[in-house]
Amino acid sequence: MKREIKFRAWDKRFKNMIFDRPMAILHLNDSDHEIMQFTGLLDKNGKEVYESDIIIETFESPLPMTYDIYEGKVVWWDSGWFIDTKEYDTVSLTDSALELEVIGSIHENPELLKDK
């Protein structure tokens, strides 16, 4: 499976997200920008999932007719993408979830993680 390598950057001075060509984003690697990588996954609405996004992921539980729902920010850890949930430490971020939805990012919507 081929995965597209993409990046975006958060501009700390102007408080906005920058989407551009990968090489242009990588040149922004300074103290005024935070670079985030595309995970290769799309959410249920077709939105690209990036590092530092805040997501809700639903899995079928081992128990019949029940579901596990995890909410948190997307992080790269060790050798893969995970959800930092705070309640359960980290949960693997995979395309095998029943439902995956981006609800914001830690930069544009930090209030979504305040109580987590």
C-alpha positions as MATLAB code, in Angstrom:
seq = 'MKREIKFRAWDKRFKNMIFDRPMAILHLNDSDHEIMQFTGLLDKNGKEVYESDIIIETFESPLPMTYDIYEGKVVWWDSGWFIDTKEYDTVSLTDSALELEVIGSIHENPELLKDK';
ca = [
       0.000    0.000    0.000;
       1.445    3.344   -1.029;
       1.040    6.187    1.474;
       1.223    9.816    0.490;
       3.764   11.800    2.515;
       2.256   15.169    3.443;
       2.825   17.813    6.075;
       1.129   20.881    7.460;
       2.453   23.524    9.844;
       0.966   25.622   12.617;
       2.138   29.242   12.442;
       2.525   30.309   16.087;
       2.768   34.019   15.258;
      -0.340   34.296   13.080;
      -2.191   31.362   14.707;
      -3.192   29.615   11.498;
      -2.596   26.286    9.793;
      -0.440   26.229    6.656;
      -0.969   23.551    3.996;
       1.486   23.552    1.115;
       3.975   21.424   -0.781;
       6.011   19.135    1.524;
       9.345   20.804    0.811;
       7.919   24.274    1.462;
       6.545   23.114    4.835;
       9.840   21.502    5.834;
      11.612   24.834    5.322;
       9.387   26.225    8.093;
      11.147   24.080   10.692;
      11.861   26.905   13.141;
      10.622   28.137   16.519;
       7.674   29.993   14.917;
       6.155   26.853   13.351;
       5.176   23.359   14.399;
       5.253   20.756   11.618;
       2.757   17.875   11.627;
       2.738   14.779    9.403;
      -0.242   13.202    7.616;
      -1.045    9.739    9.055;
      -2.251    8.313    5.748;
      -5.767    7.910    7.155;
      -9.007    9.692    6.297;
     -11.842   10.150    8.768;
     -15.486    9.193    8.128;
     -16.031   12.523    6.325;
     -12.990   12.146    4.055;
     -10.873   14.593    6.081;
      -7.139   13.853    6.298;
      -5.917   12.860    9.771;
      -2.723   14.637   10.868;
      -0.468   14.458   13.890;
      -1.902   16.732   16.661;
      -5.482   16.350   15.434;
      -8.094   15.626   18.074;
     -10.142   12.602   17.063;
     -12.852   10.224   18.203;
     -12.320    6.579   17.220;
     -14.902    3.813   17.698;
     -14.007    0.108   17.835;
     -16.163   -2.960   18.207;
     -15.606   -4.307   21.725;
     -14.888   -7.987   22.446;
     -18.273   -8.060   24.159;
     -21.202   -8.601   21.761;
     -23.010   -5.481   20.562;
     -20.785   -3.061   22.523;
     -18.294   -0.476   21.381;
     -15.164    1.165   22.774;
     -14.870    4.884   22.039;
     -11.556    6.710   22.425;
     -10.990   10.448   22.188;
      -7.658   12.237   22.190;
      -4.864   13.714   20.115;
      -2.950   11.897   17.383;
       0.708   11.254   18.236;
       3.642    9.343   16.739;
       5.034    6.996   19.359;
       7.763    4.389   18.989;
       6.802    2.931   15.600;
       3.270    3.985   14.797;
       0.362    6.404   15.133;
      -1.561    6.404   18.406;
      -4.300    8.311   20.187;
      -3.119    9.913   23.433;
      -6.348    9.496   25.386;
      -5.169   10.447   28.891;
      -7.627    7.893   30.369;
      -5.983    4.862   28.737;
      -2.541    6.294   27.948;
      -2.327    5.448   24.226;
      -4.515    3.468   21.842;
      -3.377    2.395   18.380;
      -4.719    4.513   15.526;
      -5.651    2.188   12.670;
      -7.887    2.030    9.648;
      -9.713   -0.920   11.266;
     -11.834    1.373   13.438;
     -15.567    1.271   12.840;
     -15.628    5.048   12.823;
     -12.966    7.742   12.968;
     -13.682   11.463   13.098;
     -11.442   14.525   13.331;
     -13.117   17.004   15.698;
     -10.342   19.610   15.825;
      -6.634   20.127   16.452;
      -4.665   20.935   19.582;
      -3.738   24.292   18.068;
      -7.108   25.471   16.784;
      -9.293   23.812   19.456;
      -7.218   23.268   22.637;
     -10.373   23.526   24.747;
     -11.451   20.106   23.453;
      -8.715   18.471   25.574;
      -8.952   20.668   28.695;
     -10.983   18.110   30.675;
      -9.103   15.097   29.341;
];
